[in-house]
Each structure stands twice: as structure tokens, then as C-alpha cells.
Amino acid sequence: MIRSSCWIAALVGLTAVLTSPDHARAAEPIRLELDATDAGRSLFHGRLHISVQPGPFTLVYPKWIPGEHGPTGPITDFAGLVVSGAGKTIPWRRDAADMYAFHVDVPQGVDALDVAFDVLGPTTLMGFSSAASSTPNLAIIAWNQFLLYPQGATSDDVTFNASITLPDGWQCATALTTKTHSGSRFDFAPVPLTMLVDSPVLMGRYFRVVPLDNSSRPVEWDIAADSPAALAVAPESETAMKNLVREADALYGARHYNGYHFLFTLSDHVAHFGLEHHQCNDTRLGERTLIDEKLRPSLEVLAHEYMHSWNAKYRRPTGLATANYQVPMDGDLLWIYEGLTQYLGALLSARSGIWTPEYYREILAENAAYLDHSRGRDWRPLQDTADAAQLLYAAPDAWAMERRGVDFYDEGWMLWLDVDTRIRELSKGKKSLDDFCRAFHGGKSGPPELKPYTVDDVVAALNSVAAYDWRTYFAQHVTALTQHPPFDGITRGGWKLVYNAKKNAREELREGEEWKEVSAAYSIGVLIKDTDGMIVDVTPDLPAWKAGVGPGMKLVAVNSRRYTMDVLKDALAASSASKEPMTLLVDNHDFFKTYSLDYHDGVRNPHLERSGSADVLAKVIAPHAAHPGR
């Protein structure tokens, strides 16, 4: 990856890193051979060949993983470490303070180390690097989990010659360039460690490639699934994905990649998330995502991660542009890195047809309602959700509304919608946030490049589009405590948040197999895992909270009838015509108690309702590129 001179100047102590003894030993490319033939049982075998000089030498395992915003490298899954040189085993010792560092005393006469290791694939479905990534039919390889590199080396200046051997009959896709291919073994062209870690490999028995754009900087959708049936891409989904590429071109006016791969894993047995990379993204969803029409809106995560190629990889906050994977990252601008991306991902989902305009409004309403009911905002400003991201990603669901989580995503969506509609108002409809994106993230198409930024750069770019006191605006909405999320983008857009008995579109996903949740978050104030009635969270100051119900309790019965999703819904619907309190029988760690709730407002779900003369929001999410067939 190319780095700009301003990025180099911004790194504290970079000169010392470049001249460290361990870095000097890493002048020759490191050879990495990964044997993934045992991927079906989540076991991987690796070998490194590293040129060295005699004397003390330290290897490190990547700790701070880009896109995960924390020290999440799964070091406990790195096992079977054996170091040898000149045919003899060499002892190693882990650093007593830094668990990610391994010290070796290289004997005289040894000019290269051979390092053998295993990686134990996790089985849990929660987390990022520490989450399940393989099944008997597929695997996704994040290279940071499968290597060591010399301590002190910058990730741009250490080169890897990597290869991978797949299980027989499997196919793969990656943003890396294949140099040679023999049978199940793929040898890739040498790349800096930065680009290697930024280029995961998707592999699988059941595999499909869907071309999305055949230009000089091509884009393709690579899909691995746990069954051949799951690979059936509906024409509507393929069209929407092609439109997504067109809409990104219309928004930014440039592509900062040589080619792009949507690496898409479809399985119920791997963790579900999306992770950004410069020339690809690693997105994992349920096996039936492409063949169940109700699940199609979840493809929005592909749009979010695609936006990151511009806002995160090409342009990145200086605090996240670290020299290597051992330097702690500063996430203070995640409300731009992730918040703006959340806004743009939803925006282009609507413009491309992944979402309908109605669905966009429904998800926006759900997010606004949740954020407005969070009591965590009484003590934690939005800025602190970014500063503490490395902690909050791992926070439990229980007491989430009291704690406040990584709100820089969804509140970032509302914040940047406010900015967008404010620009439109200031310019009398002549400018929008699209103009900012084209100026800030656009420029000239080319290979991967990094241009770091500060908040001053963002303020200056916004002022070049529409003059305003943006610095004070961000201070008021980001660093100060706010009683409510920024609703101005919704109201200026011609809409308002309301509650009624109509089901919110998000409930189709929430109540489905993916989440298995039922929400009464805005009525009596509980969120429940429907499989066993487990109360996941309670909404502050609503009836269940006031009565003393808490997360971790199980709902056994509603109005003296055994709990089911339908029993709860029927009780809520009947409450508006009843003068009797609603009763909840709750199991609290084998102790039972009945709670009486004075509730009579029926079902309350969030929606957006038209308000004002102009539907500015419709203009915001309208397609900007020509879509064939539209």
C-alpha cells in the first residue's frame, strides 16, 4: 500500500522503528506457507521462513487489527510454535509483559529461521478475529491470524511471499495476485504485510463468482456457501449489487483500487459480520440470505463495507493509520470512520435497490427510537463511545441502554443525515454531502493509497461545500452530552418519528431465524430472546424497568398464561382496552416473582411519518446513477 508523505510525518517515532535491529533482519521477503487442507475441522498449519542475523530477535503476532478497532488478534488460538535454524530447534520465550511477542536468541551460523505453528480455529459465533471462520465446506482466511513478523518493522516495509493449499476440490478468491497455481496450491505475488493483511482469502467447496463490473478496475461478487442451493442469486439481488457499484461511482467519481472483491460467506456456523479491506470486504451472513426474500435487506452490510474502501482505507483518521499491528489505535474519529460509513452504506442501499425507500425509513426510525430511549447518553457523550470502542465492542447486551454502546454507528447515521440536509438547506438545494464525498474521497482513480485526515481536514472540506460553523456543530453533537440524538436531519428531511401498532420492517429480521428476538422495547420496555423468553435488556424508565424487571431474567408467563411471542403480542394489543395491569411472571435465577405493570398504551413500534411540505429525504435517497431497466 502506498503511503503519503503527510502520513509518514504524522507517525511518532517512526525513524526509530525503521532503524530497529529486528527490522534490518527482515530485509528479505518472508515466506509464508499456509496449509488449509484441515479447514473442515478448523485446524490450520503454517510455516514461515525468515532471514535473520545471529543475536537477539523478536517476532510478534498482530494485535491491533484494522477495522476491529481494538487489540483483538486471537493470540490464544496460535499454537504448536516451533522455531528452528540450520536444522536444529531453537528455544523461544514469550515476553513477560507483551503476550504477543516471542523472543529468540539466534545462534551463530544461522541466517534464517524456520517457524512452524498451528492455528486453532475458534468455534464461537461471537466476535471478529476470535470468532468461527470455517465449516466442513468453506473457510475465510484473515492473514493476520496466520503469521508472525519482526518486532519494530512497519507493515509497509516487510514483504511476504505467501501461499495457501486448499482442501481438494475447493475454489478460492482474494484480492491478492496469483503468481502460480498448481493443483490445490496457490502462490501469490509478493506484497507488503499491509496488503497481505488487507487481502483475506475466501475458499469453499460450493463456490460462485458473479461479475459486477468488467471495466479496467473490475468488481466481482465471490460467494462461498454451505450448500449449492444457497448460491442461487436472485436477479433482483444481482441487479442491486451492480447498481451499488454504479452508485458508488456516481458518489465518489473515482475508484482507489485495482479491482474489488465482495468476499461473501453464507453459513449459519460462522460469525456474522462485515469487515472492511481496501480491495475487498469480508462479509458473513446466514446460509439462506440469498434465497430467502425476507433476508435480502441484510445485504446492506455489503454496501457498508464497500463504502469503507473510500472512507477508512483511502481516507483514514491519523489515529488509525498506525505503523504496524502492535501500535495502539486511537479511535477518536470513529464517528466519521464508521458513522459516516453507516450513513453512506444505508444511503447507497436505498439508491441501489438493496433497500426500498420504505425500508430505509423504517430502519432509520428504529435506530432513532433506540437512541432516543438510551439513558446511557445522560452520562456518556457520543465521543466516548468512539474513545472506548475497544471495550464496548465486547460489552454484553445486558444493560446496553444504560451503558450505551458503539453508538457512533447509528447515531453517526443520524448525525451525517443532519449534515447532508443542512448543506442542502444552506445551499438552497444546490449542494449536498455528495459534493463533500466527491471532493474528500474522490480525486483520481488509481491503485490503493492512504490519505490520512484530521477533524480539521473534514471541517475545511465541509466549509468548501457549504460555509457553516461545523466545528461548533460537531462539538455540540459529538463531545457534549445530548438528551436526544440529532433529529434535525429527519425533520428537515420532511419526516417525524411516531409510534403506533404497525409492525416495523426490522421486526421481520428480528423475529426470524437470524436473531430470534421479540421487541417490546417502546411499550412495556423489554427485549426478549424468543427461544427461551430470556430478557436481553430493559428500556430505562418504561414500565418493566420501573417495576424492577432486569436483563438476565426469563419471562415465564404473561397475564397468567405461559409466555410465547404471540401471547406477549396479544397482551400488548389488549392493554389499550383494559383497565387491569399487565402481569409478568419472571424466573430470576430459579426465584420466581410476578411483576404488575400499569400499562395501557397497546403495541408501540417506531415509524417515520410525513411532516412538512417538502420530502427532502426522498431526494437524498433517490438513485444518482443510471440503472438499466429503471
VOPARO-76801 format. One record per residue (C-alpha): residue in three letters; y, z, x. Coordinates in pm, whole numbers, plus 50000, padded with zeros to 5 digits. Each point is the difference from the previous one (the first is absolute). Layout:
VOPARO-76801
AlaYZX;...
END
This chain:
VOPARO-76801
Met500005000050000;Ile503444990950131;Arg502475028650034;Ser503774995949998;Ser502205014350274;Cys501655024149755;Trp496585015149924;Ile499315005250369;Ala503345017150048;Ala499305023149707;Leu496845015050145;Val500595032950177;Gly498215002650330;Leu498494965349988;Thr500604994350371;Ala497845029950085;Val497244986849776;Leu500044965850162;Thr499675014650350;Ser497305025749924;Pro496954998550233;Asp497574995549711;His501984970349873;Ala499874983350340;Arg496205001749993;Ala499984981749667;Ala501564968150142;Glu496774980649942;Pro498974992849640;Ile497655025249845;Arg496774985549866;Leu498915014449665;Glu496654991449846;Leu499325013249651;Asp496504998749854;Ala500335001749622;Thr496414990149920;Asp499355035449872;Ala502994999049763;Gly497705003349700;Arg499495036650082;Ser503555005250129;Leu499075002150367;Phe501754979650269;His499434996650374;Gly502704991150250;Arg500404993150370;Leu503144997950213;His500384985950350;Ile503215012450165;Ser501314992150349;Val501005032150183;Gln500845014950337;Pro498415031650147;Gly501595032849896;Pro500975018249678;Phe499984977549695;Thr500555007349632;Leu498934980149696;Val501465006449656;Tyr498824993149646;Pro502714986649764;Lys501545029049808;Trp503134988549814;Ile498894970049795;Pro502624974549884;Gly500324998949623;Glu498275033549958;His503125018750115;Gly498135028750158;Pro497585011650273;Thr497054986849800;Gly497804984050268;Pro496465011749905;Ile499115015450335;Thr497165020649850;Asp498184967449918;Phe500114989250366;Ala496675010650152;Gly497354992350262;Leu502574996450280;Val498454990850336;Val502124989350300;Ser498474982850302;Gly501074981050308;Ala498044980950263;Gly496855007549804;Lys500445038050000;Thr501025023349721;Ile503415016450052;Pro500865033249833;Trp502945001649761;Arg501875028449835;Arg502165001249691;Asp503545012850052;Ala500285036449892;Ala503274993949810;Asp499824963349899;Met496714994049821;Tyr500554962450022;Ala499994998550383;Phe496984997850233;His500335006850374;Val497834982950263;Asp500035003650380;Val499194964950123;Pro497875002050321;Gln500774980450313;Gly498454965449998;Val500294996349620;Asp502424973049882;Ala498964998349634;Leu498795023649731;Asp497424991649739;Val500515020949690;Ala497365001349727;Phe500585017049666;Asp499035001249634;Val502235001549697;Leu498575019349706;Gly501214983149685;Pro501335025649751;Thr498605002149647;Thr502905016449818;Leu502094978349769;Met503255018550070;Gly502484992550277;Phe500784970650227;Ser498424999450346;Ser497785029149901;Ala498654982549690;Ala496924979149931;Ser500354963950117;Ser496494985349974;Thr497054995049768;Pro496644982050047;Asn501814967649913;Leu503435001850162;Ala502265017550249;Ile503625000250107;Ile500665006450368;Ala503275017350093;Trp500034995850378;Asn501855032550068;Gln496805018449901;Phe497894981750258;Leu501775002850335;Leu501565021050273;Tyr502904989250221;Pro501705013850314;Gln502345029149941;Gly503654990250044;Ala499494962949941;Thr502244983749742;Ser498054981849733;Asp501834967750084;Asp499085001050367;Val496265006849990;Thr497884969449914;Phe496584999649833;Asn497274973750002;Ala498175010049683;Ser496774988149847;Ile497965010149697;Thr496394994249898;Leu499404998749624;Pro496835007349805;Asp497884968749954;Gly501244977249726;Trp503435016249967;Gln503334981850019;Cys503345013450117;Ala503754993949998;Thr502845013150216;Ala503474990850122;Leu498594999250354;Thr499264966150156;Thr496304993550057;Lys499464987350355;Thr496244995049976;His497415005349729;Ser496265001750061;Gly497695010949722;Ser501305033049864;Arg502235006950299;Phe503704992149998;Asp502105001450317;Phe503735001349941;Ala502854987550213;Pro501625027450212;Val502835018649825;Pro502185030450068;Leu498695032449856;Thr502864998949748;Met498694967749851;Leu496365010950017;Val500665031549798;Asp502144978949767;Ser497104975849932;Pro497035015849819;Val496804980649935;Leu498524996649652;Met496304991449988;Gly497374997549735;Arg496814985349864;Tyr501764986849691;Phe503174983150117;Arg502544975549869;Val503154983650138;Val502704988349757;Pro502764978750163;Leu503425009449863;Asp502274978950219;Asn499104971850241;Ser503304996950186;Ser500475003550376;Arg499955037949944;Pro497045001349762;Val499105028249765;Glu496515007849872;Trp498275026049783;Asp496825012850168;Ile497725019449765;Ala496905020850076;Ala498155016549711;Asp496935020949932;Ser498614972549774;Pro500344962349972;Ala501145003849637;Ala503045020150111;Leu501334970050195;Ala500844980549684;Val503764995150019;Ala501554992849662;Pro502324969650000;Glu502865022749886;Ser499515022850302;Glu499874971150246;Thr503134984949848;Ala501825033350017;Met499075004450366;Lys501264965250086;Asn503185008049810;Leu500345032050201;Val500194979850320;Arg502594976749845;Glu502085029249872;Ala499995016450344;Asp501264967550150;Ala502764998649739;Leu500955036350068;Tyr500045000250381;Gly500334963550100;Ala497805004950308;Arg496485009650106;His499625022650303;Tyr496344992550062;Asn497874971650133;Gly497695003449700;Tyr499245027049746;His496745014549866;Phe499675020949685;Leu496895019750106;Phe498615011949667;Thr497055023949967;Leu498355004249660;Ser497755030549982;Asp499665032749810;His498705016550316;Val502934996650238;Ala503385017249979;His502524981349787;Phe503384993750160;Gly502114973750172;Leu501135000350362;Glu502584976750146;His499734978050307;His502264972650132;Gln497734970149940;Cys497645015249744;Asn499435029649775;Asp496985022249945;Thr499655005749624;Arg497025016649833;Leu499425002549625;Gly497115004249756;Glu497194974949988;Arg500914986249657;Thr503714995550068;Leu499884962049988;Ile497614996849706;Asp501425026549766;Glu503244987449848;Lys501245035649939;Leu499925006450376;Arg502034969250096;Pro503325019050019;Ser498605020650288;Leu500414968750216;Glu503595012150037;Val498905018350314;Leu499524965950164;Ala503634991849927;His501145033550138;Glu498124995350327;Tyr501174963950030;Met503635011749976;His499295022750296;Ser499664969650227;Trp503794997549971;Asn501005035949922;Ala497925021550240;Lys498654975750256;Tyr502834975250066;Arg502715025749914;Arg499055036350067;Pro501885032850033;Thr500515009450365;Gly498185032749944;Leu496834981049907;Ala500254974950287;Thr498185022050252;Ala498794990150346;Asn496355007549927;Tyr497715018449761;Gln500405034350162;Val503785002449948;Pro500885018549676;Met501664978549737;Asp503245009649824;Gly499734991149631;Asp503565008649899;Leu500624964549871;Leu496784996649799;Trp502164998049689;Ile500944965650136;Tyr496734990950173;Glu497835009349699;Gly502585004649723;Leu501554965550033;Thr496534985050038;Gln498865017649683;Tyr502954984449819;Leu499394965450145;Gly496245001349944;Ala500505007849631;Leu502794974349980;Leu497904971750139;Ser497015010849793;Ala502164992849696;Arg501504968150142;Ser496594986350102;Gly498135008249680;Ile497755027550139;Trp501885021749751;Thr501574989549672;Pro503625010749943;Glu498705024949743;Tyr497595015450250;Tyr502765003050261;Arg502115019749753;Glu497075022249901;Ile499225010150358;Leu503695005650072;Ala500205022449691;Glu496935019950107;Asn501425005350349;Ala503405010149865;Ala498455025149760;Tyr497825015850267;Leu502855003350248;Asp502315014149734;His497505027549916;Ser499365010050361;Arg501385034650071;Gly499434994350369;Arg503294981250002;Asp501765033349929;Trp499335010750359;Arg498824969450196;Pro502404970250040;Leu498604964850020;Gln500715000150375;Asp497555028550054;Thr497204980849831;Ala500454974550281;Asp500465025450278;Ala496855018549893;Ala497954968949918;Gln497305007850258;Leu499355032449809;Leu500504987649644;Tyr497544970950026;Ala497245026050035;Ala501355023549731;Pro497705006449702;Asp500754987949648;Ala500215035849874;Trp503595012349953;Ala501324965550095;Met502945002449760;Glu500975033650144;Arg499474989350362;Arg501374964549981;Gly498054973750191;Val500744966950172;Asp502644991149742;Phe501714976450242;Tyr497684973449853;Asp500745001549627;Glu503435016050019;Gly500724974150268;Trp499204973549737;Met502585015349764;Leu502515004650284;Trp499844963650109;Leu500084987649639;Asp503235019649972;Val501284983250318;Asp498994965749873;Thr501685003549660;Arg503055016150163;Ile500414970050231;Arg499734977049698;Glu502695020249823;Leu502315001250303;Ser499704962650057;Lys500194991049630;Gly496504985350015;Lys500574978350308;Lys497975021250244;Ser496915022049987;Leu497605018750225;Asp498354966250059;Asp503034990950213;Phe499545031750205;Cys496294992550052;Arg500684964450113;Ala502655011750248;Phe498215031150123;His496354988649994;Gly500354962350015;Gly501444979250282;Lys497814974650173;Ser496254996849952;Gly497935007850305;Pro497155020150147;Pro499795037949955;Glu503115017650126;Leu501465034749959;Lys503685006849927;Pro500515037649957;Tyr502825013449788;Thr501975031549924;Val501575011049674;Asp503324987550143;Asp498494965050020;Val498925001949635;Val503425012449885;Ala501744972250194;Ala497684973449854;Leu500585012749646;Asn503745000050052;Ser499834963950115;Val498534991749659;Ala502135023249784;Ala502625023950135;Tyr499355035749885;Asp499745035050144;Trp496264996450052;Arg499855028250253;Thr501285025349746;Tyr497764984749734;Phe496895005750212;Ala501135035150093;Gln500325008749632;His496614985849904;Val497895006050310;Thr501155030750192;Ala501465020649712;Leu498045017849729;Thr500074980349677;Gln499015013249658;His498854965749883;Pro498774968350172;Pro502494970850019;Phe499974986649643;Asp503064977950047;Gly497934969650098;Ile498135002349669;Thr503095006049785;Arg502094974250185;Gly497054976749955;Gly500375003249622;Trp497215025049927;Lys499425037349947;Leu497035023550031;Val498495011449669;Tyr496835018149888;Asn497814991349703;Ala496374998849887;Lys499354964650127;Lys497564998450290;Asn501604992050335;Ala498374970250174;Arg499215021950303;Glu497555019449780;Glu497654970049997;Leu499485005550372;Arg500305038049991;Glu497285003949738;Gly497724973750154;Glu497215003350252;Glu502414998950294;Trp501855032549920;Lys498215015849701;Glu503095020049909;Val501685008249672;Ser503685008950001;Ala501805023449765;Ala502585005750272;Tyr503044995249774;Ser498705017249687;Ile498185032950064;Gly500284993250376;Val496514995550147;Leu498314972950206;Ile496205001049965;Lys497044984750179;Asp498104988249696;Thr496565001650161;Asp499855037849971;Gly503285011449846;Met501425011550334;Ile503735006049980;Val501494981850299;Asp503605011149951;Val502385015449751;Thr503554988949924;Pro502635026750069;Asp501685015849698;Leu497864982449737;Pro497745019949762;Ala496855002050216;Trp502045011750299;Lys501835026049792;Ala496745012749853;Gly498525005950346;Val497654970250042;Gly499624988450360;Pro498314973550215;Gly496345005850080;Met499205013349655;Lys497634980849771;Leu500854991549644;Val496955009949791;Ala501274996449644;Val503074989049804;Asn500645016949664;Ser496495015350020;Arg498294966350051;Arg498284990250326;Tyr502374980150218;Thr499784962350028;Met502774975550068;Asp500054989949634;Val499995036049874;Leu503115007450209;Lys501754968149887;Asp499235007249634;Ala501325035550034;Leu503224987750156;Ala500494974149727;Ala499395026149730;Ser502395025450153;Ser503114983549856;Ala498795006649643;Ser498655034850066;Lys501715033650002;Glu497095016550179;Pro499995003650381;Met497674978750209;Thr497335020550174;Leu498354992450333;Leu496825017850108;Val500054999550380;Asp497415008750264;Asn501775015350301;His497305004650267;Asp497435012749745;Phe502535021149812;Phe500894986749655;Lys503305003349819;Thr501594984249695;Tyr503624988950036;Ser502224994849698;Leu502604972450031;Asp502934997949761;Tyr500084962150004;His500834976649710;Asp501434968150155;Gly496904977949989;Val499074974850269;Arg502794993350249;Asn499674970550236;Pro502824984650206;His501394965249938;Leu503184980350061;Glu502084990449699;Arg502864975049989;Ser503435015450032;Gly503224981350061;Ser501064964149952;Ala498564982150305;Asp496385000750113;Val500765000250371;Leu496495012250081;Ala498584967649859;Lys502154980850248;Val498895022550286;Ile496294993649945;Ala500234963549893;Pro498174975050228;His502164986250281;Ala497614973250129;Ala498614969349829;His496555008149862;Pro497774970049927;Gly499005000949636;Arg502915021749890;
END
